[in-house]
Amino acid sequence: MTYRLLALTIDNAVLRSNGKISRQTKDAIDYVKSKGVYVTIATERPFPAAKKVAKSLKLDGYLISNNGAFVAEASDQPLFARRIQQEKAIHLVELLEQFNCHIRVFHESYAVGNRMNQKNHLIAKMTVGIGDPLFYPVHFVDTVSDQLLKDPFAPLKVQAEFTDDLEKERALRELKAAIPSITISSGEEGRIDIVNYSVSKGRALLRLAQHLGIGPEETVAIGASKADVEMVSQVGLGVAMGNGTKEVKEAAHWVTRTHDQNGVSYMVREVFRKQLRVQL
């Protein structure tokens, strides 16, 4: 089989545990591009964060961001955007505000978040995490729901981070009972992501492949988390990182080395080594 499209998740795959991209990974991406393969990123991170990683990898094409809610080359020219309705976003934020959590509401170019007590070290750490203000502006307000009423927009994603697991579970139960037509994924470190019910990285990847004229069987996807299960299970070659979750390993066709063992580089060279250059 000749593969024409490669999709990479960022966290626990492209990025090592120290948050950096190895030279081996960068060289491997250059190598697979030399074979004529279209390389994209499929991530839970917002578009500007995906764009920053893509720049490090010398990728200038379409990127899949916000759990699959936004596919674009540039933030103002999306190929695909699936948003949460304004009224629904306000409703779920109002519900989340009943709990002790840090809330972020994601536009493609910025986020709105609630101010938290910075004496809590874990909350402070979360506050400067995914929405690094150096490249992704985060506007902190006292009450996110009030800000959305004042300056409404239909977000791509709503995210909440909890320091208490029981509090998180109570919030999940109430969200699922009160608000239909949303997809809620529970991640690491007390985080939940909320997107439109039809959103996933897997669906976004198929949409991009169709736009490029590439079939699912001609696609390779590398995943590391539960959010990647659909993506790796529906392509021609689904690959799980050695440090990936049990769910993604069971769904994948092949398990590569860990992110600290240059698993992306190893997989790319093993799979694409004998592949002749293809034309998109």
C-alpha positions as CSV (number, residue, x, y, z in Angstrom):
1,M,0.0,0.0,0.0
2,T,1.2,3.5,-0.9
3,Y,0.3,6.0,1.9
4,R,-0.4,9.6,0.9
5,L,-1.5,11.2,4.2
6,L,0.1,11.1,7.7
7,A,-1.7,12.6,10.8
8,L,0.2,13.1,14.0
9,T,-1.1,13.9,17.5
10,I,1.0,16.4,19.4
11,D,0.9,15.5,23.1
12,N,2.7,12.3,24.1
13,A,3.8,11.7,20.5
14,V,5.4,14.6,18.6
15,L,6.3,16.2,21.9
16,R,8.6,14.3,24.3
17,S,7.9,14.3,28.1
18,N,10.1,17.4,28.4
19,G,7.7,19.3,26.0
20,K,10.3,19.5,23.2
21,I,10.5,18.0,19.7
22,S,13.5,15.8,19.0
23,R,15.8,16.3,16.0
24,Q,15.0,12.7,15.0
25,T,11.3,13.6,14.8
26,K,11.9,16.7,12.7
27,D,14.2,14.7,10.4
28,A,11.6,12.0,10.0
29,I,8.9,14.5,9.0
30,D,11.2,16.0,6.4
31,Y,11.9,12.5,5.2
32,V,8.2,11.5,4.8
33,K,7.5,14.8,3.1
34,S,10.3,14.0,0.6
35,K,8.2,11.0,-0.3
36,G,5.4,13.3,-1.4
37,V,3.2,12.5,1.7
38,Y,0.9,15.2,3.0
39,V,1.6,15.6,6.8
40,T,-0.9,17.1,9.2
41,I,-1.4,17.6,12.9
42,A,-4.5,16.3,14.7
43,T,-4.7,17.7,18.2
44,E,-6.9,18.7,21.1
45,R,-5.0,21.9,21.3
46,P,-6.3,25.2,19.9
47,F,-5.4,26.2,16.4
48,P,-2.6,28.8,17.3
49,A,-0.9,26.1,19.4
50,A,-1.1,23.6,16.6
51,K,0.2,26.2,14.2
52,K,3.2,26.8,16.5
53,V,4.1,23.1,16.5
54,A,3.5,22.9,12.8
55,K,6.0,25.7,12.2
56,S,8.6,23.8,14.2
57,L,8.0,20.8,11.9
58,K,8.0,23.0,8.7
59,L,4.3,22.1,8.0
60,D,2.3,24.8,6.2
61,G,-0.9,22.9,5.2
62,Y,-4.2,22.1,6.9
63,L,-4.2,21.4,10.6
64,I,-6.8,19.6,12.7
65,S,-7.3,21.4,16.1
66,N,-9.7,21.7,19.0
67,N,-10.4,18.0,19.2
68,G,-11.4,18.1,15.5
69,A,-13.7,21.1,15.6
70,F,-11.5,23.3,13.4
71,V,-9.6,22.4,10.3
72,A,-7.7,25.2,8.6
73,E,-4.5,26.5,7.1
74,A,-5.1,29.9,8.6
75,S,-7.5,30.9,11.4
76,D,-9.5,33.2,9.1
77,Q,-9.9,30.6,6.4
78,P,-11.3,27.3,7.8
79,L,-11.9,24.3,5.7
80,F,-14.2,23.0,8.4
81,A,-15.5,24.5,11.7
82,R,-18.1,22.9,13.9
83,R,-19.1,25.1,16.8
84,I,-21.2,24.9,19.9
85,Q,-24.2,27.1,19.6
86,Q,-24.0,30.4,21.6
87,E,-27.0,29.7,23.8
88,K,-25.8,26.2,24.6
89,A,-22.3,27.4,25.4
90,I,-23.7,29.9,27.9
91,H,-25.9,27.2,29.5
92,L,-23.0,24.8,30.0
93,V,-20.7,27.5,31.3
94,E,-23.3,28.6,33.8
95,L,-23.5,25.0,34.9
96,L,-19.8,24.7,35.2
97,E,-19.6,27.9,37.3
98,Q,-21.5,26.1,40.0
99,F,-18.3,24.0,40.5
100,N,-14.8,24.8,41.6
101,C,-13.0,24.6,38.3
102,H,-11.0,26.7,35.8
103,I,-13.1,27.3,32.7
104,R,-11.9,28.2,29.2
105,V,-14.1,28.9,26.2
106,F,-12.1,28.6,22.9
107,H,-12.5,30.8,19.8
108,E,-10.1,30.0,17.0
109,S,-8.0,33.1,17.8
110,Y,-8.3,33.5,21.5
111,A,-9.9,32.1,24.7
112,V,-11.9,33.5,27.6
113,G,-11.2,32.1,31.0
114,N,-12.2,32.7,34.6
115,R,-9.8,34.1,37.2
116,M,-8.8,31.6,39.8
117,N,-7.1,31.9,43.2
118,Q,-3.4,31.9,42.1
119,K,-2.4,30.7,45.6
120,N,-3.5,27.3,44.5
121,H,-0.3,26.1,42.7
122,L,-2.1,23.5,40.6
123,I,-4.7,26.0,39.3
124,A,-2.0,28.5,38.6
125,K,-0.1,25.8,36.6
126,M,-3.2,25.0,34.6
127,T,-3.9,28.7,33.9
128,V,-0.6,29.1,32.0
129,G,-0.8,25.8,30.3
130,I,-2.6,25.1,27.0
131,G,-3.4,28.7,26.2
132,D,0.2,30.1,26.4
133,P,-0.5,33.9,26.1
134,L,2.7,34.3,24.1
135,F,1.0,32.9,21.1
136,Y,-2.7,32.4,22.1
137,P,-4.4,35.3,23.9
138,V,-6.4,34.3,27.0
139,H,-8.8,37.0,28.3
140,F,-9.4,36.4,32.0
141,V,-12.7,37.6,33.5
142,D,-14.5,37.3,36.8
143,T,-17.5,35.4,35.3
144,V,-17.2,33.7,31.9
145,S,-21.0,33.4,31.4
146,D,-21.4,37.2,31.9
147,Q,-18.7,37.8,29.3
148,L,-20.4,35.5,26.8
149,L,-23.6,37.4,27.3
150,K,-21.8,40.7,26.8
151,D,-19.7,39.6,23.8
152,P,-21.3,36.4,22.5
153,F,-19.6,34.0,20.1
154,A,-20.1,30.3,19.2
155,P,-17.0,28.5,20.6
156,L,-15.2,25.6,19.1
157,K,-14.7,24.1,22.5
158,V,-15.3,24.6,26.2
159,Q,-12.8,23.2,28.7
160,A,-12.9,22.8,32.4
161,E,-10.1,21.7,34.8
162,F,-10.7,20.4,38.3
163,T,-8.5,19.8,41.2
164,D,-11.0,17.5,42.9
165,D,-12.0,14.2,41.1
166,L,-15.3,13.9,42.9
167,E,-16.2,17.5,41.9
168,K,-15.3,16.6,38.3
169,E,-17.5,13.5,38.3
170,R,-20.5,15.5,39.7
171,A,-20.0,18.1,37.0
172,L,-19.9,15.4,34.3
173,R,-23.1,13.8,35.5
174,E,-24.9,17.1,35.5
175,L,-23.6,18.1,32.1
176,K,-24.7,14.9,30.5
177,A,-28.1,15.1,32.1
178,A,-28.8,18.7,31.3
179,I,-27.3,19.4,27.9
180,P,-27.9,17.2,24.9
181,S,-26.0,17.2,21.6
182,I,-22.5,17.7,23.0
183,T,-19.5,15.4,23.2
184,I,-17.6,15.3,26.5
185,S,-14.2,13.7,26.8
186,S,-12.4,13.3,30.1
187,G,-8.7,13.8,29.9
188,E,-5.7,13.8,32.2
189,E,-5.1,16.0,35.2
190,G,-8.8,16.7,35.9
191,R,-9.6,18.1,32.5
192,I,-12.8,17.7,30.5
193,D,-13.3,18.9,26.9
194,I,-16.7,19.7,25.5
195,V,-17.4,20.1,21.8
196,N,-20.3,19.8,19.4
197,Y,-21.8,16.3,19.4
198,S,-20.6,15.6,15.8
199,V,-16.9,16.5,16.5
200,S,-14.0,14.2,16.7
201,K,-10.4,14.1,15.4
202,G,-11.3,11.0,13.4
203,R,-14.2,12.7,11.5
204,A,-12.1,15.8,10.9
205,L,-9.3,13.6,9.4
206,L,-11.7,11.9,7.0
207,R,-13.0,15.3,6.0
208,L,-9.5,16.6,5.3
209,A,-8.6,13.4,3.4
210,Q,-11.7,13.7,1.2
211,H,-10.8,17.3,0.5
212,L,-7.3,16.2,-0.6
213,G,-8.6,13.4,-2.7
214,I,-7.1,10.7,-0.5
215,G,-8.9,7.6,0.7
216,P,-8.9,6.4,4.4
217,E,-6.9,3.3,3.3
218,E,-4.1,5.6,2.0
219,T,-3.9,7.4,5.4
220,V,-1.6,6.7,8.4
221,A,-2.6,8.1,11.9
222,I,-0.4,8.2,15.0
223,G,-2.3,8.5,18.3
224,A,-1.6,8.4,22.0
225,S,-4.8,8.9,23.9
226,K,-8.5,7.8,24.1
227,A,-9.4,10.8,21.9
228,D,-7.3,9.2,19.1
229,V,-9.1,5.8,19.2
230,E,-11.6,6.6,16.4
231,M,-8.8,8.2,14.3
232,V,-6.4,5.3,14.4
233,S,-9.1,2.7,13.9
234,Q,-10.6,4.0,10.7
235,V,-7.5,4.6,8.6
236,G,-5.3,2.3,6.5
237,L,-2.6,2.1,9.2
238,G,-3.4,3.2,12.7
239,V,-0.4,3.5,15.0
240,A,-0.3,3.9,18.8
241,M,2.6,5.3,20.7
242,G,4.3,3.0,23.1
243,N,3.4,5.3,25.9
244,G,-0.2,5.6,24.7
245,T,-3.3,4.6,26.6
246,K,-4.6,1.0,26.7
247,E,-7.6,2.0,24.5
248,V,-5.6,3.5,21.7
249,K,-3.2,0.5,21.7
250,E,-6.1,-1.9,21.4
251,A,-7.5,0.1,18.5
252,A,-4.3,0.5,16.6
253,H,-2.8,-1.8,13.9
254,W,0.7,-1.3,15.2
255,V,2.4,0.0,18.4
256,T,5.6,2.0,18.0
257,R,8.1,3.1,20.6
258,T,7.4,5.7,23.2
259,H,7.7,9.5,22.7
260,D,10.9,9.5,24.7
261,Q,12.3,6.7,22.4
262,N,11.5,8.7,19.2
263,G,8.5,6.5,18.4
264,V,7.3,8.8,15.7
265,S,10.7,8.8,13.9
266,Y,11.0,5.0,14.2
267,M,7.5,4.4,12.8
268,V,7.8,6.8,10.0
269,R,11.1,5.3,8.7
270,E,9.9,1.8,9.1
271,V,6.6,2.4,7.2
272,F,7.7,4.8,4.5
273,R,11.3,3.6,3.9
274,K,10.5,1.7,0.7
275,Q,7.7,4.0,-0.5
276,L,8.3,5.8,-3.8
277,R,7.4,9.4,-4.1
278,V,3.7,10.0,-4.6
279,Q,2.0,13.0,-6.2
280,L,-1.0,14.6,-4.5
